[in-house]
Amino acid sequence: MPLLTDTATGLYHLAVRLAAPFNPKARQWVDGRKGLWQRLEAKREALHGCLWMHCASVGEFEQGRPVLEAIKREHPDLPVLLTFFSPSGYEARKDFPLATHVDYLPLDSAGNAKRLVHLLNPKVALWVKYEFWQHHLKALHNAGVPTFLISAIFRPEQPFFRWYGGAWRNMLACFAQLFVQDERSKELLNGIGVANVTVGGDTRFDRVLAIVKANEDLAPAQAFRASNKGLVLICGSTWPADEDLLLKALANVKDKLRIVVAPHELTTAHLQAVEAGFPKPLVLWSELEGSQGSGLPHGIRTALVDRMGLLARLYRYGDIAYVGGGFGDGIHSLLEAAAWGKPVIFGPRHTKFAEAKGLINAGGGFEVRNAEELRAVLEKLLTDPTARAEASEAAGRYAREYGGATERIVKVIAPSLRASAPIFGAPPWA
């Protein structure tokens, strides 16, 4: 079975390299790994004995971030290597101040994995949510490095629980402890003989609650909100499918609400499409920044956010949120909006996200499958202040109720930070 996963990994890498000349994302993935070992070797001394945190992309980083921040508060001198699989994660957080070095994950081969562990001699490794790379995990395990999986969630259809999933089950044996989000995940793991499982919760709740507590101002958003009366709809992490849906629904919404659109990808073509389609007058976020909001014309209908990294704070300035991704691979972060007490609307592809069901059950989340359903939800929230207030309170309450995962996880990791001696034997395939 390890041969099967090696073959699949190799085919994936080959496909990315073949696509690189024609696909910007694939090209970024390939180009970003050029010079990787030279960069790591140059940081060898600074990274020796580090905490290594690995994330697939920026969403997983936001889950791991509260744990990393809590550890650094207690161990400010501990070096940190932060790695990403995806270019979007690396580009968004390559300058993260708590990390000694940020880079891409070396490709998953036996040689690369052994070389990286030898170079780093890491004290502890934290892997976030979904990432499973057999050679890197095996190398950490064989070196006796305590490795923790945090904020994971498991589902019956995953390979771990299938007849062909032996290699995947072996990877689970490399973790000192698996922190899962819910009881169902723990039951699934216990059912295949994995006992070192703790229901720690989802650290994203702590992250979004910390953002709300910090309550940082965004002057351009304040200026946009103050420039005209009326409710504000924040459309976050949208894709073209979301934008098409929004335009169809908004065309039939009686109330002339104002709109902030923060697309998931800020390509020139995507921004131009949004600018062409959404209600006018329209202003770019970069224009608001340049003027600090002074002299903003009355009656601006749409603000188009052409900057990254603002969305979690931007939801503060809305009355209702629409979160994109639910008509593609899956919704983006609902919790960023819910933590501010905003009713959250999203598409139907959310079965992998427990918070979607939780928000729906709480009364703060609304699934829509087409433009007519979106129009109906918007009309209800716009015209019924009581319904809007109840949904807002429900969303905020749901986010607050599930905080505390970071503290539970850090308590278990803390002893390994004080002593990095091996705590378990060789993995099953060694």
N, C-alpha and C positions, 0 to 999 in steps of 0.2 A: 504493500500500500504506500509506503514512502516514495517508491518509484513512481507511482501514479501521481502523487502530488507534485513531485519534482518535474514530471513531464508537463503537467498543467501549468506550473509556474514558468517553465521554460517557453512554452508556447505563448503564454501571455506576454512575456518579455519580447519575444520575437515579433509578435503582432504589433506591439507598441513601437518597436524600432522601424518596422516596415511602414507604419502609419505616420511616423515623425515628419517626413518631408511634406506631407499633405495636411496634417492636423496640428494646429498650434499647441493643443494640450499635450499631445504625444511628444511633440518636439521639445516642449518645456520639460517633460518628464525625463527625456533622454539627455538633453543638454545640462539639466540641473545636476546630474550625477557625474558629469565630467569633472575630473580633478577632485573627486570626493575623498579618496584615500590621502592625497597630498594635504588636503585641508585638515583631515582628522589627525594625520601624523604631526602636523604643525602644532596641534593642540594637545598632543599626548601628555605632556607634563601637567598642563592645566587641568586636564580631565581625569587624571589618575584617581581612582577611588570615588568616582562620581555617582550621582543618582542619574540613571538613564531612564527618561520617559519617552515612550514611543506612541505616536498617534497616527491614524490613517490620514486625517485631514483636520481642518480648523474646527469642525463641530466636535470631534473627539477631543481635541486639545482643550476646548472650553469645558469639557467634562473633567479632564484631568487637572486642569488649572487650579481649582480650589485646593486639591490635595497637595500639589506642588507648592503653592503659596503658603499653606499651613506648615509644611515641612521646612521651608526656607526661613520662616519666622523663628523656628526652634533651632535650626542649623544654618545660620546665615553664611558660613564659610564653605558649606558643602558644594562642590562643583556640580554642574548640571549639564548633561547632554540631552538635547531635545531633538528627536528625529521625526520626520514625516515620510509617509509613502507618497502622498500626492503633491504636485506642484502648488495647488491652491493653498494647502495648509502651510507649506514652507514659505511661500511668498507673503502670506498674511502675518506670519509670526516669526520671520527670520531675524527680527530685531528685538525679540522678547527679552526684557531686561534681566529677568531672573536666571536666564540660561547662560552658562559659560560659552556654549557653542550650539548653534542650530544648524541642522543639515538634513540631507535625505537619508533614508534607511538604505544601507548597501543591499544589493540584490541577495536574495535568500539562497545561498549555497553553503556547503559545509566549510569550504575554505574561507569565504568571506566572514562567516559567523565566528569561526575560531579566531580569525585575525582581529576582529573587532573586540571580542571579549579580552583577548590578550593585550590589545592596545589600551583599553579602558581600565581593566581590572575593576569593574563597577562594584559599588557597595550594595546597591539595591537597583532592581529594574521594575518600572511601572509600565504596564501595557494597558491601553485604554479601550474598552468596549469590544471591538470587533477584530482586532488584528491578531492573526495566528500564522506565524512563519516557522516551520518546523526546525530548520537548521539553527536559526537564531535562538529559539527556545531551548533546543537541545544543548547548544554551546553554553548558554547561561546555566542550565541545570547541571551539566557536567562540571562546570567551574564552581558550583556551590553558591551561586549568586541568588539570594532570595528574590523571587520574581512574583509580582502580584498583578492580577487582572482586576481592573476597577470599573465599576458601573456597567458591567456586562449584562446582557439580556439574551436568553436562549429560547428557541422555539422548536417544536417537535420536528419540523421539516428540515432542520439543519443536519449536515453530515454527521455530527457527533452521535446522533440518535438513529442512524441508518445502518443497515447491515454492512455497507461498504465503508463505513466511517472509522475504521481502525486507526488509520494515521492521524485523524483528527482527535480521536479519544486519547491517543498517546501524547499529543500536544498538551492536553489538559493536565496530564501528570507532571508537567514541568513547572507548574505554578505552586508556590508555597501556599497561597490562598487565593480563592476566587471570590471577589465581591460582586454579587449580582443585585439587580434592581428589585426583583420581586420573588415571592414565594414559589411561583410557578417555575421559574428558572432553577431554583434550588431543588425542587422536586424532580425535574428532568435530569439534573446532574446526579442526584442521589440514586436515581433509577438505573444509571449505568455505572454505579459504584464509585462515583466521585464524592468524597465525604468532606473535603476541606473547602466548604462553601459557606459563605456568610451573606445573609441578606443585608447589604449595607445601604441600599437605596440608590438614588440617582444624584450624583454630585452636581449636575447641572442646576438643580434647584438652588443649591448654595451659591452658585456662581451668579445666577440672575438676581437672587435676593441681595447679593452684595452690590450689584450694579444699582439696584433700586435704592439701597441704603446710601450709597455714595451720592446719588442724586445730582450728577454733574449736568451743568447747563450746556445746551447747544444753542448758541445765539442765533444762528440762521433759522432754526426751527421755531424759536420764540418769535422771531420777526415774521415768519410766514403765518404763524397762528394769529398774531396780533394784527395782521394787515387787513383782515376781513372777518366778518362774523360768519358763523356756521360751523357745523361739526366737521371733523377731520378724519379721513380714512387713511391709515398707514398701510401700504401694500409692500410687504417685506419679502425679500429673496424671491422675486417673481421671475418666471420663465415666460417665453412667448405664449404658451398655452394658457397660463394664468392671465396674462395681459389681454389676450383675445376674449377670454371669459368676462373679465372685468369690464372691458369696453362694451360688450353686448348688454351686460346687466346695467351698467351705469346709464346707458342710453335711454333706459326705461324707468330710471329712478326719478321720482318727482322732485325730491328735495335736492337742491344744488349743493351737495356737500363738496368739500375741498379734499384734494387727494395728494398724498406724498407717495411716490413710487421709488422703491429702492431695488433695482434689478439684481438678480443673483450674479450675473456676469456683466461687466462693464465694457464690453466690446463696443467699438464705434458704431457698428451696424445695429446692435441691440439698442443702444441709447437713441440712435436716430429713429428707429421704429417706434419706440415709446414716445419720443418727442412729437412725432408726426400724428400719433393716434389719440393721445389723451387730451382732455379738455383744455382749451386755451382761455385766458393767457397762461403760459407755462414759463416757469423760471428754473434754471439749473441751480443745484446746490452750490456749485463753484462760484456762480454769480452772487448768490446770497453771502457766501464767505467773503468775497471781494468787497462787497458794499457794507458788510456787517449789518445788513438789513435796513440801512438808512435809505430813505427815498423809495421804498418798495411800493410799486403802484397798487392802488386799491383794486380789489377784485381778482387777484391772482387765483386761478382755479387749481393748478397742478404744480407741485415742486418735484423735479426729477433729480434724484440723488446720484451724482456721478462721482462719488467717493466711497471707498471701502471702510469698514470698521465702525460704522455709526449706528447700525440698526438697533442694537440692544438698548441704546440710550434714546434713540429716536421715538420708540413706541410711547415714551412718556408724553409726547405732545399730540397724541391722537385720541380719538374717542372710540374708535373701532379699528380692529386690525384684520387684515387678510394676509395669510402666510402662504407663500408659494411652494411649489414642488409636489403638490397633491395630485397633479395630473401627469407626473413624470415618474421618476424613480422613488419618490417619497417626500413627504413634507419636511420643511426645514424647522428651525426651532420655534415651537409654539410657546415655550416657557418664557422666552424673552418678552413677549407681549403680555402673557398672563400675569407675570410678576408685577407689572405696572397696573394691574386691574383692568385690562382691556378685554372685551369680548373678542374671541378669536374665531375667524372663519377660515376654512381650509378645504382642500379637495379630498377625494375618496381614497387615495392611496396612502393610508396611514396605519395599516395593520401592524407594522413593525414598531410602532411608536406608542408605548403605553400611555403617555401623557395625552394623546389625542382622545382615547377612550375615557381617560380620567376626567378631562375637561368637559367632554360631552355629558358624562354622567353627573358631573357637578353643576351643569347648567351654564358653564362659561365658554363652551366650545360648540361650533356649528359646522357640520359637514355639508358641503354642497356638491352636487354631481353635474350641474349644468347652469347655464346663465339664468334661467328662470328661477331656480332655487336660490341662487345668489341674490337676485333682485328681491325676492320675497324676504330673505333674511335681513338684507340691508333696509328695506322699507320698514320692517318691524322694529329694528333697533333705532332707526332714525326718527320714527314718528311716535314711538311709545317710550317716553322717558323712564317710566317705571321698569319696563322690560330691560332697557339698556342698563339701568342702575343695578338691577338684580343680576344680570349677566356679568357686569363688571365686578361686583362684589364676589360672585362665585368664582371667577377666574383668579382673582387675587388671593382668595381664601385657599383655593386648591394649591397654588404655588407655595404659600406659607406653610401649609400643613405638612409638606414633605421635605422640609429642610433638615439638616443635621447629618447627612450622609458623610460629609468630610470628616467630622470629628470621630465618627465610628470607625472609619477606615484608617485614619492616622494612628489611632490607639493601637491597632494591630500591627501596623508597619513599624512603629517607633522602636521596638526592641532590635529589629534588624538594622536600623540606622546606627545603633550603638555598638553592635557586634556583627560582623559579616561572615561569621563561621558558617560552613555548610550545615543545612538543617534537614536534608533528605538525601536519599541515595540516587543511583543511576536511573535514567528513564527506561521505560520498558523495552525500547529497541536498541539500547546501547550494547 
